[in-house]
Structure formats: C-alpha cells, structure tokens
Amino acid sequence: MARRTTINDVARRAAVGKVTVSYVLNGRATEVGISSETSERVFAAAKELDYRPSAIARMLVGSKADAIAVVFQHARYFSTSSMFLSEVMRGVCEACTDQNVDLLLHTKSTDDARDEANALSDGRVDGVLMLRDEGDPTLAALIERQFPVVLFFSRSSDPNVPFVDSDNFSGGKLAAGHLLSLGHTRLGMVAGSPKSIDSSDRLQGFRSTLEAAGQSLDPAHLVHMPSPTADPEEFLKMVDRSDRPSALFVWSDDVAFECMRLLHERGIQIPTDMSLVGFDSTSACLRAVPPLTSVRQPIAEMAASATSILTSIVRGREVSTRQIVFPPQLDIRGSTSPIL
C-alpha cells in the first residue's frame, strides 16, 4: 500500500517550511506576506503529490478543526444499550448538526491522565464535552492547559468550569417525598459510584428528606451499583434481608431496570412487595413491567445545551450563562404504590 503524502513531503518538494505550506493551502498566503511565486510552487507540489491536507495540518496555522469530542467515564459506555446514552447522543448530534461541527467519540482508553489530555488537545477537536467523576485528573490537566471543556451531567468545584447538570439534590428529595407520601417507612437506596457527583447529590437529597420526616437511612439499606453490569452481590444481600426496604430509590433508570430483573428472579413483586423509583425517566420506563416511576431530567435538551455552550466558547462567541442547572420532575407510574 502506498504511503500517504504528508505536509512534510509537500514542503520538501516546494523547498519551503511546512507552516508556509499550511498558510498557502488554507488561502492565507497574502495575509502573511507569502509571495505569489512561492504560493504557485506550493500548489504545484501539492497537485503533483496528490496531497490532501489533514485536520492536524490545518491546525498549524490556527484554523479550527470544527469538531468536538464526547468523553464519558469509561470508553466502553458508548457500546452499551443505555437509553440515557441514546438521549445524550441525540441531543449532542442535533446540536452539532445545527452548529455545523463534527463529532468525535473518545474511545481510546489510557491510565495516564496526561496522555489522555494530550490526545484530546492534539488538534483533532476544538473542545470536549465531558462526563467524569469528581476529581478526575484528565479534566484537571485539560483545565490547566486552558483547553475548552464543558461538563455535562456532572460539575466541578472550580467555579470557572462550564457545566450543564440537573438539580440532583432536588431529584433525591422528590423520590423520598413520593415514597414517604405512600406510607413507606423502610426506605433504601441503590446509589452509583461514591465518586459520582450526581449520584452523591441524589443520595444527599434523599437522605435529607428522610431526616426532615424524622427518619434515617439505615446503612444496611444503602448499596452501590454504578452500572447495570456491576456485581449485584450487595444489592441481593440487601433484598434478602428479613428487614429489607419496602421501597427503593435507584440512582439511574438503567440500573433500576437491572434491579427489577433481579427482584423478579427473587420472586419479589413490584410494587406489591417493593416500590421502586428510578432517575432519568426515559421512554424505556414506559416499556418496563410495571412502568417505572422515575425522576425526569430533560437529557437531550441538557446535552444540546452543553454542546451549544462548547461550540460558542471555541468560536469565541459571548456566552452569557456558562453553568446551567435544570429542575427535575417526578413521573409517577406503576412501580410505586402505597404500602400494604
């Protein structure tokens, strides 16, 4: 297979530097004082070598790549059948189409934050939409080098970092308030990773509402299940207890669907034996049996909003609001009922 012609090849053939080649092929020769003779030599060399400039080559003269990247906590998340992911990508893709930018999915895993930050800021994209846990070192490295980043479905303790998120604390309160109103007194929660900012906020809102009602969250009724594929041992131990909760708040719908499957295998009926509230309220909730009561956040709208903020930042436009918090709502369906 023939080797692809590079900008260095054109520069050698035209007897100029590669930056000169970039300026000429990007139509900026006159602007920087490159002579017509030199320009003609560069064009002739490019035509002779059948050179097609890459995005990286264009970046040499400060051109934008007109592309952004989406970065999740784990690269393999892109290959899951998550309705949350589907809604996120729907919002991002619609906004990218409206803004006329390309989209790159960051799937190359690395354990070195510096290497990852280098890969994300090497010129292939102009900025990053990122969903990462609290204290993520790659985020810190990108912020340090002032590379455009907008967090979505997460946030940073740094007040200067743009983000779009839901009011997760209020979402936890909505879930607890609903279950308490149904007469449940033994409430439990299936939380995400302890490092997940959104899961932690939902837990705090849930716990605060119980405490305001004179109750507390039994440590035995709090388990962590970051994803549907996580080890369910903790969850199964909790539901096998003689004093198991009569109602559960699950930090995400994707995990809630897995909990419903596990409860069905145990012969625990929903909502007769245990009520369940999820978080996200995607359309998949309507297809669950029974339909899942869930705290709704407008996922696609939030993703589109974060994308618009990022594209405005990388294009040097004024951004009036760089941190947006969406209010959640509760969609009551068949997975919750009064305690018998």
Helices and strands as residue ranges (DSSP letters): H 7-14, H 18-25, H 36-49, H 55-59, E 67-71, G 75-79, H 83-99, E 102-105, H 113-120, E 127-130, H 137-144, E 149-152, E 163-166, H 168-181, E 187-191, H 197-212, G 219-221, E 222-224, H 233-239, E 247-250, H 253-265, E 275-280, H 284-287, E 293-296, H 299-314, E 323-326, E 329-331
